[in-house]
Amino acid sequence: MINFDEEIKKFKPCLEIEDTEDSVYNYDSKDISDILQEILKEMKNTN
């Protein structure tokens, strides 16, 4: 049988996962509405 208290004591978080998680959450991706807004802004500035 698994002793959960003992297993939790042995647990060490994986640093690679934390680094990856930070990278994913900090990535500023653009969706289609952001791209369309930029295009509209550029079109207004050229006129």
PDB file of N, CA, C and O in Angstrom:
ATOM      1  N   MET A   1       0.838  -1.185   0.000  1.00  0.00           N
ATOM      2  CA  MET A   1       0.000   0.000   0.000  1.00  0.00           C
ATOM      3  C   MET A   1       0.891   1.260   0.000  1.00  0.00           C
ATOM      4  O   MET A   1       1.982   1.247   0.570  1.00  0.00           O
ATOM      5  N   ILE A   2       0.436   2.310  -0.620  1.00  0.00           N
ATOM      6  CA  ILE A   2       1.205   3.548  -0.726  1.00  0.00           C
ATOM      7  C   ILE A   2       1.002   4.387   0.526  1.00  0.00           C
ATOM      8  O   ILE A   2      -0.121   4.631   0.968  1.00  0.00           O
ATOM      9  N   ASN A   3       2.118   4.815   1.076  1.00  0.00           N
ATOM     10  CA  ASN A   3       2.069   5.718   2.222  1.00  0.00           C
ATOM     11  C   ASN A   3       2.201   7.148   1.670  1.00  0.00           C
ATOM     12  O   ASN A   3       3.306   7.591   1.356  1.00  0.00           O
ATOM     13  N   PHE A   4       1.105   7.848   1.555  1.00  0.00           N
ATOM     14  CA  PHE A   4       1.099   9.160   0.926  1.00  0.00           C
ATOM     15  C   PHE A   4       1.926  10.188   1.686  1.00  0.00           C
ATOM     16  O   PHE A   4       2.541  11.062   1.074  1.00  0.00           O
ATOM     17  N   ASP A   5       1.948  10.096   3.001  1.00  0.00           N
ATOM     18  CA  ASP A   5       2.751  11.041   3.793  1.00  0.00           C
ATOM     19  C   ASP A   5       4.236  10.888   3.467  1.00  0.00           C
ATOM     20  O   ASP A   5       4.951  11.882   3.341  1.00  0.00           O
ATOM     21  N   GLU A   6       4.695   9.658   3.333  1.00  0.00           N
ATOM     22  CA  GLU A   6       6.098   9.414   2.992  1.00  0.00           C
ATOM     23  C   GLU A   6       6.403   9.887   1.568  1.00  0.00           C
ATOM     24  O   GLU A   6       7.455  10.473   1.312  1.00  0.00           O
ATOM     25  N   GLU A   7       5.496   9.630   0.671  1.00  0.00           N
ATOM     26  CA  GLU A   7       5.701  10.044  -0.716  1.00  0.00           C
ATOM     27  C   GLU A   7       5.760  11.563  -0.844  1.00  0.00           C
ATOM     28  O   GLU A   7       6.564  12.089  -1.614  1.00  0.00           O
ATOM     29  N   ILE A   8       4.941  12.249  -0.118  1.00  0.00           N
ATOM     30  CA  ILE A   8       4.948  13.720  -0.150  1.00  0.00           C
ATOM     31  C   ILE A   8       6.257  14.262   0.415  1.00  0.00           C
ATOM     32  O   ILE A   8       6.767  15.269  -0.076  1.00  0.00           O
ATOM     33  N   LYS A   9       6.794  13.626   1.414  1.00  0.00           N
ATOM     34  CA  LYS A   9       8.087  14.052   1.974  1.00  0.00           C
ATOM     35  C   LYS A   9       9.202  13.906   0.951  1.00  0.00           C
ATOM     36  O   LYS A   9      10.143  14.700   0.942  1.00  0.00           O
ATOM     37  N   LYS A  10       9.107  12.899   0.091  1.00  0.00           N
ATOM     38  CA  LYS A  10      10.130  12.657  -0.930  1.00  0.00           C
ATOM     39  C   LYS A  10       9.969  13.554  -2.158  1.00  0.00           C
ATOM     40  O   LYS A  10      10.880  13.660  -2.979  1.00  0.00           O
ATOM     41  N   PHE A  11       8.839  14.179  -2.275  1.00  0.00           N
ATOM     42  CA  PHE A  11       8.529  14.953  -3.475  1.00  0.00           C
ATOM     43  C   PHE A  11       9.463  16.141  -3.643  1.00  0.00           C
ATOM     44  O   PHE A  11       9.693  16.904  -2.705  1.00  0.00           O
ATOM     45  N   LYS A  12       9.999  16.286  -4.855  1.00  0.00           N
ATOM     46  CA  LYS A  12      10.820  17.446  -5.221  1.00  0.00           C
ATOM     47  C   LYS A  12      10.281  17.968  -6.550  1.00  0.00           C
ATOM     48  O   LYS A  12      10.225  17.225  -7.530  1.00  0.00           O
ATOM     49  N   PRO A  13       9.889  19.223  -6.591  1.00  0.00           N
ATOM     50  CA  PRO A  13       9.339  19.742  -7.851  1.00  0.00           C
ATOM     51  C   PRO A  13      10.403  19.789  -8.948  1.00  0.00           C
ATOM     52  O   PRO A  13      11.582  20.014  -8.678  1.00  0.00           O
ATOM     53  N   CYS A  14       9.979  19.579 -10.146  1.00  0.00           N
ATOM     54  CA  CYS A  14      10.869  19.609 -11.307  1.00  0.00           C
ATOM     55  C   CYS A  14      11.019  21.062 -11.766  1.00  0.00           C
ATOM     56  O   CYS A  14      10.038  21.719 -12.113  1.00  0.00           O
ATOM     57  N   LEU A  15      12.240  21.544 -11.762  1.00  0.00           N
ATOM     58  CA  LEU A  15      12.488  22.945 -12.133  1.00  0.00           C
ATOM     59  C   LEU A  15      12.214  23.204 -13.605  1.00  0.00           C
ATOM     60  O   LEU A  15      11.811  24.306 -13.978  1.00  0.00           O
ATOM     61  N   GLU A  16      12.427  22.205 -14.437  1.00  0.00           N
ATOM     62  CA  GLU A  16      12.180  22.387 -15.867  1.00  0.00           C
ATOM     63  C   GLU A  16      10.718  22.694 -16.136  1.00  0.00           C
ATOM     64  O   GLU A  16      10.402  23.503 -17.008  1.00  0.00           O
ATOM     65  N   ILE A  17       9.844  22.068 -15.411  1.00  0.00           N
ATOM     66  CA  ILE A  17       8.416  22.315 -15.600  1.00  0.00           C
ATOM     67  C   ILE A  17       8.069  23.734 -15.172  1.00  0.00           C
ATOM     68  O   ILE A  17       7.294  24.411 -15.847  1.00  0.00           O
ATOM     69  N   GLU A  18       8.631  24.189 -14.064  1.00  0.00           N
ATOM     70  CA  GLU A  18       8.358  25.558 -13.617  1.00  0.00           C
ATOM     71  C   GLU A  18       8.875  26.567 -14.628  1.00  0.00           C
ATOM     72  O   GLU A  18       8.203  27.561 -14.907  1.00  0.00           O
ATOM     73  N   ASP A  19      10.069  26.325 -15.187  1.00  0.00           N
ATOM     74  CA  ASP A  19      10.617  27.232 -16.198  1.00  0.00           C
ATOM     75  C   ASP A  19       9.736  27.263 -17.441  1.00  0.00           C
ATOM     76  O   ASP A  19       9.472  28.325 -18.006  1.00  0.00           O
ATOM     77  N   THR A  20       9.293  26.102 -17.850  1.00  0.00           N
ATOM     78  CA  THR A  20       8.426  26.013 -19.026  1.00  0.00           C
ATOM     79  C   THR A  20       7.102  26.718 -18.769  1.00  0.00           C
ATOM     80  O   THR A  20       6.592  27.436 -19.629  1.00  0.00           O
ATOM     81  N   GLU A  21       6.559  26.510 -17.595  1.00  0.00           N
ATOM     82  CA  GLU A  21       5.301  27.154 -17.239  1.00  0.00           C
ATOM     83  C   GLU A  21       5.441  28.673 -17.291  1.00  0.00           C
ATOM     84  O   GLU A  21       4.563  29.355 -17.818  1.00  0.00           O
ATOM     85  N   ASP A  22       6.532  29.208 -16.751  1.00  0.00           N
ATOM     86  CA  ASP A  22       6.766  30.651 -16.792  1.00  0.00           C
ATOM     87  C   ASP A  22       6.863  31.151 -18.229  1.00  0.00           C
ATOM     88  O   ASP A  22       6.318  32.203 -18.566  1.00  0.00           O
ATOM     89  N   SER A  23       7.548  30.404 -19.061  1.00  0.00           N
ATOM     90  CA  SER A  23       7.702  30.809 -20.463  1.00  0.00           C
ATOM     91  C   SER A  23       6.355  30.849 -21.175  1.00  0.00           C
ATOM     92  O   SER A  23       6.071  31.775 -21.935  1.00  0.00           O
ATOM     93  N   VAL A  24       5.549  29.862 -20.927  1.00  0.00           N
ATOM     94  CA  VAL A  24       4.245  29.789 -21.590  1.00  0.00           C
ATOM     95  C   VAL A  24       3.341  30.926 -21.130  1.00  0.00           C
ATOM     96  O   VAL A  24       2.689  31.568 -21.953  1.00  0.00           O
ATOM     97  N   TYR A  25       3.295  31.178 -19.841  1.00  0.00           N
ATOM     98  CA  TYR A  25       2.408  32.221 -19.327  1.00  0.00           C
ATOM     99  C   TYR A  25       2.893  33.626 -19.677  1.00  0.00           C
ATOM    100  O   TYR A  25       2.083  34.547 -19.788  1.00  0.00           O
ATOM    101  N   ASN A  26       4.201  33.804 -19.850  1.00  0.00           N
ATOM    102  CA  ASN A  26       4.733  35.128 -20.156  1.00  0.00           C
ATOM    103  C   ASN A  26       4.768  35.426 -21.648  1.00  0.00           C
ATOM    104  O   ASN A  26       5.061  36.555 -22.042  1.00  0.00           O
ATOM    105  N   TYR A  27       4.479  34.445 -22.478  1.00  0.00           N
ATOM    106  CA  TYR A  27       4.485  34.640 -23.921  1.00  0.00           C
ATOM    107  C   TYR A  27       3.270  35.473 -24.321  1.00  0.00           C
ATOM    108  O   TYR A  27       2.128  35.132 -24.011  1.00  0.00           O
ATOM    109  N   ASP A  28       3.545  36.553 -25.005  1.00  0.00           N
ATOM    110  CA  ASP A  28       2.472  37.460 -25.407  1.00  0.00           C
ATOM    111  C   ASP A  28       2.082  37.148 -26.854  1.00  0.00           C
ATOM    112  O   ASP A  28       2.603  37.749 -27.794  1.00  0.00           O
ATOM    113  N   SER A  29       1.180  36.220 -27.012  1.00  0.00           N
ATOM    114  CA  SER A  29       0.764  35.842 -28.353  1.00  0.00           C
ATOM    115  C   SER A  29      -0.378  36.756 -28.812  1.00  0.00           C
ATOM    116  O   SER A  29      -1.142  37.290 -28.008  1.00  0.00           O
ATOM    117  N   LYS A  30      -0.458  36.908 -30.110  1.00  0.00           N
ATOM    118  CA  LYS A  30      -1.505  37.757 -30.678  1.00  0.00           C
ATOM    119  C   LYS A  30      -2.569  36.879 -31.302  1.00  0.00           C
ATOM    120  O   LYS A  30      -2.273  35.866 -31.936  1.00  0.00           O
ATOM    121  N   ASP A  31      -3.782  37.276 -31.116  1.00  0.00           N
ATOM    122  CA  ASP A  31      -4.859  36.565 -31.791  1.00  0.00           C
ATOM    123  C   ASP A  31      -5.306  37.415 -32.990  1.00  0.00           C
ATOM    124  O   ASP A  31      -4.753  38.485 -33.242  1.00  0.00           O
ATOM    125  N   ILE A  32      -6.269  36.945 -33.692  1.00  0.00           N
ATOM    126  CA  ILE A  32      -6.693  37.612 -34.923  1.00  0.00           C
ATOM    127  C   ILE A  32      -7.217  39.021 -34.665  1.00  0.00           C
ATOM    128  O   ILE A  32      -7.033  39.906 -35.501  1.00  0.00           O
ATOM    129  N   SER A  33      -7.858  39.242 -33.540  1.00  0.00           N
ATOM    130  CA  SER A  33      -8.379  40.590 -33.261  1.00  0.00           C
ATOM    131  C   SER A  33      -7.231  41.577 -33.035  1.00  0.00           C
ATOM    132  O   SER A  33      -7.328  42.734 -33.445  1.00  0.00           O
ATOM    133  N   ASP A  34      -6.149  41.141 -32.391  1.00  0.00           N
ATOM    134  CA  ASP A  34      -4.985  42.020 -32.214  1.00  0.00           C
ATOM    135  C   ASP A  34      -4.361  42.370 -33.558  1.00  0.00           C
ATOM    136  O   ASP A  34      -3.977  43.516 -33.792  1.00  0.00           O
ATOM    137  N   ILE A  35      -4.264  41.399 -34.422  1.00  0.00           N
ATOM    138  CA  ILE A  35      -3.678  41.623 -35.742  1.00  0.00           C
ATOM    139  C   ILE A  35      -4.546  42.578 -36.555  1.00  0.00           C
ATOM    140  O   ILE A  35      -4.028  43.479 -37.215  1.00  0.00           O
ATOM    141  N   LEU A  36      -5.847  42.385 -36.511  1.00  0.00           N
ATOM    142  CA  LEU A  36      -6.745  43.279 -37.249  1.00  0.00           C
ATOM    143  C   LEU A  36      -6.677  44.709 -36.715  1.00  0.00           C
ATOM    144  O   LEU A  36      -6.729  45.663 -37.491  1.00  0.00           O
ATOM    145  N   GLN A  37      -6.564  44.859 -35.419  1.00  0.00           N
ATOM    146  CA  GLN A  37      -6.445  46.204 -34.842  1.00  0.00           C
ATOM    147  C   GLN A  37      -5.167  46.892 -35.320  1.00  0.00           C
ATOM    148  O   GLN A  37      -5.180  48.084 -35.625  1.00  0.00           O
ATOM    149  N   GLU A  38      -4.072  46.148 -35.386  1.00  0.00           N
ATOM    150  CA  GLU A  38      -2.825  46.726 -35.879  1.00  0.00           C
ATOM    151  C   GLU A  38      -2.945  47.131 -37.343  1.00  0.00           C
ATOM    152  O   GLU A  38      -2.451  48.187 -37.740  1.00  0.00           O
ATOM    153  N   ILE A  39      -3.587  46.310 -38.131  1.00  0.00           N
ATOM    154  CA  ILE A  39      -3.775  46.624 -39.554  1.00  0.00           C
ATOM    155  C   ILE A  39      -4.621  47.885 -39.704  1.00  0.00           C
ATOM    156  O   ILE A  39      -4.303  48.753 -40.516  1.00  0.00           O
ATOM    157  N   LEU A  40      -5.684  47.986 -38.932  1.00  0.00           N
ATOM    158  CA  LEU A  40      -6.536  49.181 -38.995  1.00  0.00           C
ATOM    159  C   LEU A  40      -5.776  50.436 -38.586  1.00  0.00           C
ATOM    160  O   LEU A  40      -5.936  51.495 -39.193  1.00  0.00           O
ATOM    161  N   LYS A  41      -4.958  50.308 -37.564  1.00  0.00           N
ATOM    162  CA  LYS A  41      -4.145  51.456 -37.130  1.00  0.00           C
ATOM    163  C   LYS A  41      -3.198  51.910 -38.213  1.00  0.00           C
ATOM    164  O   LYS A  41      -3.053  53.107 -38.464  1.00  0.00           O
ATOM    165  N   GLU A  42      -2.550  50.949 -38.856  1.00  0.00           N
ATOM    166  CA  GLU A  42      -1.613  51.258 -39.941  1.00  0.00           C
ATOM    167  C   GLU A  42      -2.354  51.903 -41.116  1.00  0.00           C
ATOM    168  O   GLU A  42      -1.838  52.827 -41.745  1.00  0.00           O
ATOM    169  N   MET A  43      -3.542  51.423 -41.405  1.00  0.00           N
ATOM    170  CA  MET A  43      -4.311  51.978 -42.510  1.00  0.00           C
ATOM    171  C   MET A  43      -4.723  53.422 -42.208  1.00  0.00           C
ATOM    172  O   MET A  43      -4.717  54.269 -43.102  1.00  0.00           O
ATOM    173  N   LYS A  44      -5.075  53.699 -40.966  1.00  0.00           N
ATOM    174  CA  LYS A  44      -5.448  55.071 -40.585  1.00  0.00           C
ATOM    175  C   LYS A  44      -4.254  55.998 -40.672  1.00  0.00           C
ATOM    176  O   LYS A  44      -4.393  57.152 -41.077  1.00  0.00           O
ATOM    177  N   ASN A  45      -3.082  55.510 -40.297  1.00  0.00           N
ATOM    178  CA  ASN A  45      -1.876  56.344 -40.312  1.00  0.00           C
ATOM    179  C   ASN A  45      -1.391  56.633 -41.725  1.00  0.00           C
ATOM    180  O   ASN A  45      -0.758  57.664 -41.951  1.00  0.00           O
ATOM    181  N   THR A  46      -1.665  55.765 -42.667  1.00  0.00           N
ATOM    182  CA  THR A  46      -1.214  55.993 -44.033  1.00  0.00           C
ATOM    183  C   THR A  46      -2.131  56.940 -44.803  1.00  0.00           C
ATOM    184  O   THR A  46      -1.741  57.481 -45.837  1.00  0.00           O
ATOM    185  N   ASN A  47      -3.343  57.140 -44.303  1.00  0.00           N
ATOM    186  CA  ASN A  47      -4.289  58.025 -44.998  1.00  0.00           C
ATOM    187  C   ASN A  47      -4.156  59.440 -44.559  1.00  0.00           C
ATOM    188  O   ASN A  47      -4.879  60.308 -45.047  1.00  0.00           O
TER     189      ASN A  47
END
